[in-house]
Amino acid sequence: MTDVIRKDVKDRLKNGDYTCSKELTLSMFSGKWKLVILFHLGTDGAYRFNELMRLLPKVTHKVLTNQLREMAEDGLITRHVNAGSQTKVTYEITELGQSLMPIANQMYEWGENRIKALKVTPQFSVNEEVEREAAK
């Protein structure tokens, strides 16, 4: 399902009935995995679809597909199809997506500081899952 917030913002922009730049910015991140995807593409570089699936083990194929499609439609990432004996699809952050990285980095730092202040130990680490998969 298309993200409701994103759809509403796009409709209002199309109709010229839009005045809130903060809401527009937040709509680029709306969707459970978009910020995480953007952060990794901006930090690590291009990823293939299955690499993103392994990086985000709790995301479903359908949700990842939809969120990548929406991010490409919004100009935050590009989808590259490399035809050959085996078709390879990679996703890469765009210049527009890169312009959101300072916000993503600040949100990451805020979250890290808040977790420390709350003295909470995360129960799941993406890096642990990647390392577990690599060990197989």
N, C-alpha and C positions, 0 to 999 in steps of 0.2 A: 504494500500500500504506500502510496506517495505520502511523504511527510506533510501533515496538515498545516503546520506553521509555515513551512516553505511554500506550499501551494497558496496559502492566503496572502503571503507577502508578494509573491509573483503576480497574483491576480490584481492586487491593489496597485502595484507598480505599473502594470499594463493599463489600468484604468486611470492613471494619474492621480490616484487617491492615496498618496503615501507621503508621510512626513517624518517618520522616525528612523533615523540612521542606525540607532542602537539595535532596533528590532531587525533591520536588514542584516546587520552583522551577525546577530545571533542566529538568524535563519540559515546562514551558511554552515553553521555547526549543528543545526537541529538534526536529530537522528542519533541513535545510540552510539554508533561507531564512527561517525564522520570525523570528529575531532581526533580520535586515536589514529585513524587512517591517515589524515592530513599530517599529523605529528610525525608518524613513521616515514611517510614519503618525503617530508621536508627534512628530516634528520638523517635517514639512512639512504635515500635515493629510491630508484625505481624498484617495484616489486611485481612479480607475476601473481595472477589470481590465487593459485594454490599456496603460494608463499604467504599471502595475506590470510588465507583460511587457517594456516598453521599458526600464524602469529596471533590470530584472534580465535582461539579454539571454541569459544562459546557463541560465535556468530553462525547463523545458518547461511547456506549457499544463496538462498533467495534474498535474504536481507543484505548480504554483502553485495550481490549483483545490483540490487536496487540503489543502495547507497553510492556505489561507484558510478552508476549511471547518472544519478542526480548530481554528483560532484562534477562529473564531466560536462553535463548540461549547464551547470553554473560557472564553468570555466576554471574550476579550482584544480583539476587534474586533466591529463590527457590519456587516452587509451591508444596504445600503439599495437597494431597487429603486424607481426613479422611472419610473413608467409614463407614457407619452405617445406621440407619433407614433413615437418611437424609444426603446425601453426603455434606460434608463441604470442601471447597477449601480455603486455606489460602496462603498468600504470605509473605515471610520473607526475609530480607536482608542477603546476604552471607558475608563471610569474605572478599571476593574481593569487594563486594559492600561497606562494611564498610570502606575499604581503600580509597574510594572516598569521605567519609563523611567530612574530613577536607576541601576539595575543595568545597563541597556543603555548608558547614557552612560559609566559607569565602565569597562565592557568596551571601548567604542570608544576611550576615552582610553588605557587600558592597551595596546591594540593599536597605536595611533599611536606611543606612547612606545617600545614594543618594536621596532617597525619601524625607528624612528630609531636605537635602540641597536644593532640588527643591521646598520645601514647598507644596508638593502635598499630598492630602488626598486620599488614595485608595478608589475606589467606591465599592469594593467587598472584603469581608473577608471570607476566608474559614471557620474560626471559627464561624462567624455569621451564616453561612449556617448550620453548624453542630448543633449549639444551636437551630436554628429554627426548624430543623428536630426533635431534642430531645423533643422540647416543644409540638409537635403534638401528 
